[in-house]
Amino acid sequence: MDAFQYRQGTLLAEGVALTEIAQRFGTPTYVYSRRAIVDAFGEFRRAAAGRDVLVCYALKANSNLAVIDLLAREGAGFDIVSGGELQRVLAAGGDPAKVVFSGVGKTEAEMRMALQAGVRCFNVESESELARLDRVAGSMGRHAPVSLRVNPDVDPGTHPYISTGLRESKFGIAHDAALAAYRTASRLPHIEVTGIDCHIGSQITSLAPFLAALDKVLELIDALHAEGIALRHIDLGGGLGIRYDEEQPPSRGALLAAVFERIDRHARGKSCAILFEFGRSIVGNAGLLLTRVECLKRNGERRFAVVDAAMNDLMRPALYEAWHPVWPVQPREADAQHSWDIVGPVCESGDWLARERRLALAEGDLLAIGSAGAYGMAMASNYNTRPRAAEVMVDGGQAYLVRERETVESLYALERRLP
Ligand SMILES: *Cc1c(COP(=O)(O)O)cnc(C)c1O
């Protein structure tokens, strides 16, 4: 994680001290490293060099326009899950022909918008959605390019809330129902079957689940071929994990190499284009949440550092009991260390960011909550009428404000008092 390093006792983002960012933009603030994002995406691109591969960035991990813009310039495609995300891609200069549209509940309006924009593919998750998409495309005199999201019933070995490829999941079409769904799709007049898709979960830290899912997909490709249904692409979804603590996920290059090796041994698979939909692994380690210690307190044996960021800013600890590193921006003498719970001011016991961390703290200190670039700001809310944080992108020695801190007035601007 060389985008964030200490120099002379102060933590920097690339070439900019976090103390300076706090001074200029206030806290809490999300801070991203341009170089870390470009490097992570670049690893995928290098691993895919010379092959027919499109790495789509899964926007929901972090949908700031600056992040989209940056990745569009690097040649990324995009995985979207709503019409709103499509609008963001278009607003940031992304190419709609490199967009895949995922999600279990696309509305007719979203389908129309995506057909109008000319997305590369709809990842369809049910026969009901197929029928709806066929109708919408027909009403526009178009054909919708489709891949079916199959549910390979593979356990990704991750948190249940981010496991999506198990039999009991709401996602995808069950493996044993996929053939029938493809038969239906191939008969619909305004559907053009182009591919197959799966996405089994997030924060996956071993190769085996990816390869098990791929094997199921390749099996289906053979079964479809036998019925005269030929596919042009395989979309293997996202889900590659990052290191928050002691995890040892496979490298981006190792995952792609293992996938290609298996596909190349498969007669029909090897003629397909390969798509991926990575989110977390592109932006997760490229961001941190900068926050200031407001107050220190003790309740019995426990020590609490109340900071100005909270569960509304970074929900992952409250939602998944996720572990994020906590780095003091200007570390103090180690002999003053105690075990601290880092908590926010929100009125919920679930409002904590980190627990039992050995730190030497004083009120007013700055802390950086690391590995917060994915599913951080994207999941932020206004609970407790807390304006959402500012976002800053650092590029070398420059810090750019890429999202202003919200104002309280803006939070109730759409509300009305009674007459
Ligand atoms: C969330 C999601 C992704 C991205 O997952 P990461 O774990 O962030 O890589 C990709 N595809 C689909 C369909 C998703 O829902």
The ligand as an SDF file (V2000), in Angstrom:
LIG
                    3D

 15 15  0  0  0  0  0  0  0  0999 V2000
  -21.2190   -5.9090   -6.5950 C   0  0  0  0  0  0  0  0  0  0  0  0
  -21.0920   -6.5770   -7.9100 C   0  0  0  0  0  0  0  0  0  0  0  0
  -19.8620   -6.6480   -8.5430 C   0  0  0  0  0  0  0  0  0  0  0  0
  -18.5830   -6.1350   -7.9300 C   0  0  0  0  0  0  0  0  0  0  0  0
  -18.1920   -6.8740   -6.8280 O   0  0  0  0  0  0  0  0  0  0  0  0
  -16.7490   -6.5960   -6.1560 P   0  0  0  0  0  0  0  0  0  0  0  0
  -16.7100   -7.5410   -5.0460 O   0  0  0  0  0  0  0  0  0  0  0  0
  -16.7510   -5.1750   -5.7100 O   0  0  0  0  0  0  0  0  0  0  0  0
  -15.7220   -6.8590   -7.1860 O   0  0  0  0  0  0  0  0  0  0  0  0
  -19.8020   -7.2290   -9.7990 C   0  0  0  0  0  0  0  0  0  0  0  0
  -20.9230   -7.7260  -10.3990 N   0  0  0  0  0  0  0  0  0  0  0  0
  -22.1300   -7.6660   -9.8080 C   0  0  0  0  0  0  0  0  0  0  0  0
  -23.2980   -8.2280  -10.5080 C   0  0  0  0  0  0  0  0  0  0  0  0
  -22.2630   -7.1000   -8.5530 C   0  0  0  0  0  0  0  0  0  0  0  0
  -23.4500   -7.0760   -7.9560 O   0  0  0  0  0  0  0  0  0  0  0  0
  1  2  1  0
  2  3  1  0
  2 14  2  0
  3  4  1  0
  3 10  2  0
  4  5  1  0
  5  6  1  0
  6  7  2  0
  6  8  1  0
  6  9  1  0
 10 11  1  0
 11 12  2  0
 12 13  1  0
 12 14  1  0
 14 15  1  0
M  END
$$$$
